[in-house]
Amino acid sequence: MSETQNKVQDNPKILSGPVLQNSPNAFLSKTLLDRYRDLPLPEDKVLATYVWIDGSGEHVRCKDRTLNYIPETPKDLPIWNYDGSSTGQTTSTNSDTHLKPQAIYRDPFRRGNHVLVMCDTYDYSMQPTKTNHRIKCQEAYDRCRDHEPWFGIEQEYVLLDSDLRPFGWPTTGSPPAQGPYYCGVGANKVFARDLIEAHYKCCLYAGVPITGTNAEAMLSQWEFQVGPSVGVSAGDDLWIARFILHRLAEEFGVIVTFDPKPVSDWNGSGAHHNFSTKKMRDEGGITCC
């Protein structure tokens, strides 16, 4: 086993549980799905995918439900529940955990009137779970709405193969030193551009204000930019963009990690934030002495 493989596998943040020997999703024939994708559904049936952050504070979960109407706002959607003891958010004694819809996006996988729903989470007594940080963000935003705070987030991430090495890396050792990979072009400089292109378009279709994407400094490391988003919607947009990326990666048989340092001695991954207020954006709002 290579030194690089050891470093990646020893990082528990990347993937818990046994190491995958292969990716079954990558071997499924995606053409078979086309036989069923276009099945006509009753006009009054809408499929809603509820998405939330689990007890790790790092990973997303999802579940689907059928609606008999087209939701226009989050308030149109019912509060739902799930087993929080299976997501690290409660014990089995009181496992009912609630999902409160906060943002709606178009579903780029099912399309039509179907939706993705970003939710925050509450325990059995409707108190925010420990990983529900959105509620505090909302409270902060409500105190400064008049300033119109904008956020732009640059999300870096690394693609991993099923054996948890960075995608496309040699089975022993490492690829040539970083330098040619950042914003690179060429089969020996960037891997999985088709996945990144699919993510870009799916986000735009969904309504996520994704403003760009590029290959990063480490081979199989990429970045996308979200924003400008106003207030707490920046978090909703970022998490849905992450969900869409994970969901697409399932089909390609690739693993996505947002770990800040999956491989030592190589470029790390961050989520750089750009921020401004209405006053800062006005002419002369930012001056330099």
Contacts in CASP RR format, 6 or more apart in sequence:
PFRMAT RR
TARGET T0000
AUTHOR 0000-0000-0000
METHOD contacts of the structure
MODEL  1
MSETQNKVQDNPKILSGPVLQNSPNAFLSKTLLDRYRDLPLPEDKVLATY
VWIDGSGEHVRCKDRTLNYIPETPKDLPIWNYDGSSTGQTTSTNSDTHLK
PQAIYRDPFRRGNHVLVMCDTYDYSMQPTKTNHRIKCQEAYDRCRDHEPW
FGIEQEYVLLDSDLRPFGWPTTGSPPAQGPYYCGVGANKVFARDLIEAHY
KCCLYAGVPITGTNAEAMLSQWEFQVGPSVGVSAGDDLWIARFILHRLAE
EFGVIVTFDPKPVSDWNGSGAHHNFSTKKMRDEGGITCC
1 9 0 8 1.000
2 165 0 8 1.000
2 170 0 8 1.000
2 171 0 8 1.000
2 172 0 8 1.000
2 173 0 8 1.000
2 174 0 8 1.000
3 173 0 8 1.000
4 165 0 8 1.000
4 166 0 8 1.000
4 169 0 8 1.000
4 173 0 8 1.000
4 174 0 8 1.000
4 263 0 8 1.000
5 163 0 8 1.000
5 164 0 8 1.000
5 165 0 8 1.000
5 171 0 8 1.000
7 263 0 8 1.000
7 264 0 8 1.000
8 14 0 8 1.000
8 160 0 8 1.000
8 164 0 8 1.000
8 165 0 8 1.000
8 166 0 8 1.000
8 262 0 8 1.000
8 263 0 8 1.000
9 19 0 8 1.000
9 164 0 8 1.000
11 259 0 8 1.000
11 262 0 8 1.000
13 58 0 8 1.000
13 257 0 8 1.000
13 259 0 8 1.000
14 160 0 8 1.000
14 164 0 8 1.000
14 255 0 8 1.000
14 257 0 8 1.000
14 259 0 8 1.000
14 262 0 8 1.000
15 160 0 8 1.000
15 164 0 8 1.000
15 255 0 8 1.000
15 257 0 8 1.000
19 163 0 8 1.000
19 164 0 8 1.000
20 162 0 8 1.000
20 163 0 8 1.000
20 164 0 8 1.000
20 255 0 8 1.000
21 162 0 8 1.000
21 163 0 8 1.000
22 162 0 8 1.000
23 162 0 8 1.000
23 253 0 8 1.000
23 254 0 8 1.000
23 255 0 8 1.000
25 250 0 8 1.000
25 251 0 8 1.000
25 252 0 8 1.000
25 253 0 8 1.000
26 162 0 8 1.000
26 252 0 8 1.000
26 253 0 8 1.000
26 254 0 8 1.000
30 251 0 8 1.000
44 68 0 8 1.000
44 69 0 8 1.000
45 66 0 8 1.000
45 67 0 8 1.000
45 68 0 8 1.000
46 66 0 8 1.000
46 67 0 8 1.000
46 68 0 8 1.000
46 69 0 8 1.000
46 70 0 8 1.000
46 71 0 8 1.000
46 113 0 8 1.000
46 114 0 8 1.000
46 115 0 8 1.000
47 64 0 8 1.000
47 65 0 8 1.000
47 66 0 8 1.000
47 67 0 8 1.000
47 107 0 8 1.000
47 110 0 8 1.000
47 114 0 8 1.000
47 115 0 8 1.000
48 64 0 8 1.000
48 65 0 8 1.000
48 66 0 8 1.000
48 67 0 8 1.000
48 71 0 8 1.000
48 77 0 8 1.000
48 114 0 8 1.000
48 115 0 8 1.000
48 116 0 8 1.000
48 117 0 8 1.000
49 62 0 8 1.000
49 63 0 8 1.000
49 64 0 8 1.000
49 107 0 8 1.000
49 114 0 8 1.000
49 115 0 8 1.000
49 116 0 8 1.000
49 117 0 8 1.000
50 62 0 8 1.000
50 63 0 8 1.000
50 64 0 8 1.000
50 65 0 8 1.000
50 80 0 8 1.000
50 99 0 8 1.000
50 101 0 8 1.000
50 117 0 8 1.000
50 119 0 8 1.000
51 60 0 8 1.000
51 61 0 8 1.000
51 62 0 8 1.000
51 116 0 8 1.000
51 117 0 8 1.000
51 118 0 8 1.000
51 119 0 8 1.000
51 239 0 8 1.000
51 240 0 8 1.000
51 243 0 8 1.000
52 60 0 8 1.000
52 61 0 8 1.000
52 62 0 8 1.000
52 99 0 8 1.000
52 118 0 8 1.000
52 119 0 8 1.000
52 120 0 8 1.000
52 121 0 8 1.000
53 59 0 8 1.000
53 60 0 8 1.000
53 61 0 8 1.000
53 120 0 8 1.000
53 121 0 8 1.000
53 131 0 8 1.000
53 132 0 8 1.000
53 239 0 8 1.000
54 60 0 8 1.000
54 61 0 8 1.000
54 87 0 8 1.000
54 88 0 8 1.000
54 89 0 8 1.000
54 131 0 8 1.000
55 87 0 8 1.000
55 88 0 8 1.000
55 89 0 8 1.000
55 129 0 8 1.000
55 130 0 8 1.000
55 131 0 8 1.000
56 88 0 8 1.000
56 131 0 8 1.000
57 131 0 8 1.000
58 258 0 8 1.000
60 239 0 8 1.000
60 242 0 8 1.000
60 243 0 8 1.000
60 246 0 8 1.000
61 82 0 8 1.000
61 87 0 8 1.000
62 243 0 8 1.000
63 80 0 8 1.000
63 82 0 8 1.000
65 80 0 8 1.000
67 77 0 8 1.000
69 76 0 8 1.000
70 113 0 8 1.000
71 77 0 8 1.000
71 104 0 8 1.000
71 115 0 8 1.000
73 104 0 8 1.000
74 101 0 8 1.000
74 102 0 8 1.000
74 103 0 8 1.000
74 104 0 8 1.000
74 117 0 8 1.000
75 101 0 8 1.000
77 101 0 8 1.000
77 104 0 8 1.000
77 117 0 8 1.000
78 101 0 8 1.000
79 98 0 8 1.000
79 99 0 8 1.000
79 100 0 8 1.000
79 101 0 8 1.000
80 98 0 8 1.000
80 99 0 8 1.000
80 119 0 8 1.000
81 96 0 8 1.000
81 97 0 8 1.000
81 98 0 8 1.000
81 99 0 8 1.000
82 97 0 8 1.000
82 99 0 8 1.000
83 95 0 8 1.000
83 96 0 8 1.000
83 97 0 8 1.000
84 90 0 8 1.000
84 95 0 8 1.000
84 96 0 8 1.000
84 97 0 8 1.000
85 91 0 8 1.000
85 92 0 8 1.000
85 95 0 8 1.000
86 95 0 8 1.000
87 97 0 8 1.000
89 97 0 8 1.000
89 121 0 8 1.000
89 123 0 8 1.000
89 129 0 8 1.000
89 130 0 8 1.000
89 131 0 8 1.000
90 96 0 8 1.000
90 97 0 8 1.000
90 123 0 8 1.000
90 124 0 8 1.000
90 129 0 8 1.000
94 123 0 8 1.000
94 124 0 8 1.000
95 124 0 8 1.000
96 123 0 8 1.000
96 124 0 8 1.000
97 121 0 8 1.000
97 122 0 8 1.000
97 123 0 8 1.000
97 124 0 8 1.000
97 129 0 8 1.000
98 121 0 8 1.000
98 122 0 8 1.000
98 123 0 8 1.000
98 124 0 8 1.000
98 126 0 8 1.000
99 119 0 8 1.000
99 120 0 8 1.000
99 121 0 8 1.000
100 119 0 8 1.000
100 120 0 8 1.000
100 121 0 8 1.000
100 122 0 8 1.000
101 117 0 8 1.000
101 118 0 8 1.000
101 119 0 8 1.000
102 118 0 8 1.000
102 119 0 8 1.000
102 120 0 8 1.000
102 134 0 8 1.000
102 236 0 8 1.000
103 117 0 8 1.000
103 118 0 8 1.000
103 233 0 8 1.000
103 236 0 8 1.000
103 237 0 8 1.000
103 240 0 8 1.000
104 115 0 8 1.000
104 116 0 8 1.000
104 117 0 8 1.000
104 118 0 8 1.000
105 115 0 8 1.000
105 116 0 8 1.000
105 117 0 8 1.000
105 118 0 8 1.000
105 206 0 8 1.000
105 207 0 8 1.000
105 208 0 8 1.000
105 240 0 8 1.000
106 112 0 8 1.000
106 114 0 8 1.000
106 115 0 8 1.000
106 116 0 8 1.000
106 205 0 8 1.000
106 206 0 8 1.000
106 207 0 8 1.000
107 114 0 8 1.000
107 115 0 8 1.000
107 116 0 8 1.000
107 206 0 8 1.000
108 201 0 8 1.000
108 202 0 8 1.000
108 203 0 8 1.000
108 205 0 8 1.000
108 206 0 8 1.000
108 244 0 8 1.000
109 202 0 8 1.000
109 247 0 8 1.000
111 205 0 8 1.000
116 206 0 8 1.000
116 240 0 8 1.000
116 243 0 8 1.000
116 244 0 8 1.000
118 236 0 8 1.000
118 239 0 8 1.000
118 240 0 8 1.000
120 128 0 8 1.000
120 132 0 8 1.000
120 134 0 8 1.000
120 135 0 8 1.000
121 128 0 8 1.000
121 129 0 8 1.000
121 131 0 8 1.000
121 132 0 8 1.000
122 128 0 8 1.000
122 129 0 8 1.000
122 132 0 8 1.000
123 129 0 8 1.000
128 135 0 8 1.000
134 232 0 8 1.000
134 235 0 8 1.000
134 236 0 8 1.000
137 231 0 8 1.000
137 232 0 8 1.000
137 235 0 8 1.000
138 232 0 8 1.000
141 149 0 8 1.000
141 231 0 8 1.000
141 232 0 8 1.000
146 278 0 8 1.000
147 277 0 8 1.000
147 278 0 8 1.000
147 279 0 8 1.000
148 230 0 8 1.000
148 277 0 8 1.000
148 278 0 8 1.000
149 230 0 8 1.000
149 231 0 8 1.000
149 275 0 8 1.000
149 276 0 8 1.000
149 277 0 8 1.000
150 227 0 8 1.000
150 228 0 8 1.000
150 229 0 8 1.000
150 230 0 8 1.000
150 231 0 8 1.000
150 275 0 8 1.000
150 276 0 8 1.000
150 277 0 8 1.000
150 281 0 8 1.000
151 227 0 8 1.000
151 228 0 8 1.000
151 229 0 8 1.000
151 230 0 8 1.000
151 231 0 8 1.000
151 234 0 8 1.000
151 235 0 8 1.000
151 273 0 8 1.000
151 274 0 8 1.000
151 275 0 8 1.000
152 225 0 8 1.000
152 226 0 8 1.000
152 227 0 8 1.000
152 228 0 8 1.000
152 229 0 8 1.000
152 234 0 8 1.000
152 273 0 8 1.000
152 274 0 8 1.000
152 275 0 8 1.000
153 225 0 8 1.000
153 226 0 8 1.000
153 227 0 8 1.000
153 229 0 8 1.000
153 234 0 8 1.000
153 235 0 8 1.000
153 238 0 8 1.000
153 271 0 8 1.000
153 272 0 8 1.000
153 273 0 8 1.000
153 274 0 8 1.000
154 223 0 8 1.000
154 224 0 8 1.000
154 225 0 8 1.000
154 270 0 8 1.000
154 271 0 8 1.000
154 272 0 8 1.000
154 273 0 8 1.000
154 274 0 8 1.000
155 223 0 8 1.000
155 224 0 8 1.000
155 225 0 8 1.000
155 226 0 8 1.000
155 238 0 8 1.000
155 241 0 8 1.000
155 242 0 8 1.000
155 258 0 8 1.000
155 270 0 8 1.000
155 271 0 8 1.000
156 216 0 8 1.000
156 221 0 8 1.000
156 222 0 8 1.000
156 223 0 8 1.000
156 258 0 8 1.000
156 268 0 8 1.000
156 269 0 8 1.000
156 270 0 8 1.000
156 271 0 8 1.000
157 221 0 8 1.000
157 222 0 8 1.000
157 223 0 8 1.000
157 245 0 8 1.000
157 256 0 8 1.000
157 257 0 8 1.000
157 258 0 8 1.000
157 269 0 8 1.000
158 166 0 8 1.000
158 167 0 8 1.000
158 218 0 8 1.000
158 220 0 8 1.000
158 221 0 8 1.000
158 222 0 8 1.000
158 256 0 8 1.000
158 257 0 8 1.000
158 259 0 8 1.000
158 262 0 8 1.000
158 263 0 8 1.000
158 269 0 8 1.000
159 166 0 8 1.000
159 167 0 8 1.000
159 191 0 8 1.000
159 192 0 8 1.000
159 195 0 8 1.000
159 220 0 8 1.000
159 221 0 8 1.000
159 222 0 8 1.000
159 249 0 8 1.000
159 254 0 8 1.000
159 255 0 8 1.000
159 256 0 8 1.000
160 166 0 8 1.000
160 167 0 8 1.000
160 220 0 8 1.000
160 254 0 8 1.000
160 255 0 8 1.000
160 256 0 8 1.000
160 257 0 8 1.000
160 262 0 8 1.000
161 167 0 8 1.000
161 168 0 8 1.000
161 169 0 8 1.000
161 254 0 8 1.000
161 255 0 8 1.000
162 253 0 8 1.000
162 255 0 8 1.000
164 255 0 8 1.000
165 171 0 8 1.000
166 218 0 8 1.000
166 219 0 8 1.000
166 220 0 8 1.000
166 221 0 8 1.000
166 262 0 8 1.000
166 263 0 8 1.000
167 191 0 8 1.000
167 192 0 8 1.000
167 220 0 8 1.000
167 254 0 8 1.000
168 191 0 8 1.000
168 219 0 8 1.000
168 220 0 8 1.000
169 175 0 8 1.000
169 219 0 8 1.000
169 220 0 8 1.000
174 266 0 8 1.000
175 219 0 8 1.000
178 217 0 8 1.000
178 218 0 8 1.000
178 219 0 8 1.000
178 266 0 8 1.000
178 267 0 8 1.000
179 217 0 8 1.000
180 189 0 8 1.000
181 189 0 8 1.000
181 190 0 8 1.000
181 215 0 8 1.000
181 216 0 8 1.000
181 217 0 8 1.000
181 218 0 8 1.000
181 219 0 8 1.000
181 221 0 8 1.000
182 214 0 8 1.000
182 215 0 8 1.000
182 216 0 8 1.000
182 217 0 8 1.000
183 214 0 8 1.000
183 215 0 8 1.000
184 190 0 8 1.000
184 215 0 8 1.000
189 215 0 8 1.000
189 219 0 8 1.000
190 215 0 8 1.000
190 219 0 8 1.000
191 219 0 8 1.000
191 220 0 8 1.000
192 220 0 8 1.000
192 222 0 8 1.000
192 252 0 8 1.000
192 254 0 8 1.000
193 215 0 8 1.000
194 252 0 8 1.000
195 248 0 8 1.000
195 249 0 8 1.000
195 252 0 8 1.000
195 254 0 8 1.000
196 213 0 8 1.000
196 222 0 8 1.000
196 224 0 8 1.000
198 248 0 8 1.000
199 213 0 8 1.000
199 224 0 8 1.000
199 241 0 8 1.000
199 244 0 8 1.000
199 245 0 8 1.000
199 248 0 8 1.000
200 210 0 8 1.000
200 212 0 8 1.000
200 213 0 8 1.000
200 224 0 8 1.000
202 244 0 8 1.000
202 248 0 8 1.000
203 210 0 8 1.000
203 224 0 8 1.000
203 226 0 8 1.000
203 240 0 8 1.000
203 241 0 8 1.000
203 244 0 8 1.000
204 210 0 8 1.000
206 240 0 8 1.000
206 244 0 8 1.000
208 226 0 8 1.000
208 237 0 8 1.000
208 240 0 8 1.000
208 241 0 8 1.000
208 244 0 8 1.000
209 226 0 8 1.000
209 227 0 8 1.000
209 228 0 8 1.000
209 229 0 8 1.000
209 237 0 8 1.000
210 224 0 8 1.000
210 225 0 8 1.000
210 226 0 8 1.000
210 227 0 8 1.000
210 241 0 8 1.000
211 225 0 8 1.000
211 226 0 8 1.000
211 227 0 8 1.000
212 224 0 8 1.000
212 225 0 8 1.000
213 222 0 8 1.000
213 223 0 8 1.000
213 224 0 8 1.000
213 225 0 8 1.000
214 222 0 8 1.000
214 223 0 8 1.000
215 221 0 8 1.000
215 222 0 8 1.000
215 223 0 8 1.000
216 222 0 8 1.000
216 223 0 8 1.000
216 267 0 8 1.000
216 269 0 8 1.000
217 266 0 8 1.000
217 267 0 8 1.000
218 263 0 8 1.000
218 266 0 8 1.000
218 267 0 8 1.000
218 268 0 8 1.000
221 267 0 8 1.000
221 268 0 8 1.000
221 269 0 8 1.000
224 241 0 8 1.000
224 245 0 8 1.000
226 234 0 8 1.000
226 237 0 8 1.000
226 238 0 8 1.000
226 241 0 8 1.000
227 234 0 8 1.000
227 237 0 8 1.000
228 274 0 8 1.000
228 276 0 8 1.000
229 235 0 8 1.000
229 236 0 8 1.000
229 237 0 8 1.000
238 271 0 8 1.000
242 258 0 8 1.000
245 256 0 8 1.000
246 256 0 8 1.000
249 255 0 8 1.000
249 256 0 8 1.000
257 269 0 8 1.000
258 269 0 8 1.000
258 270 0 8 1.000
258 271 0 8 1.000
259 269 0 8 1.000
260 268 0 8 1.000
260 269 0 8 1.000
260 270 0 8 1.000
261 268 0 8 1.000
261 269 0 8 1.000
262 268 0 8 1.000
262 269 0 8 1.000
279 285 0 8 1.000
280 286 0 8 1.000
END
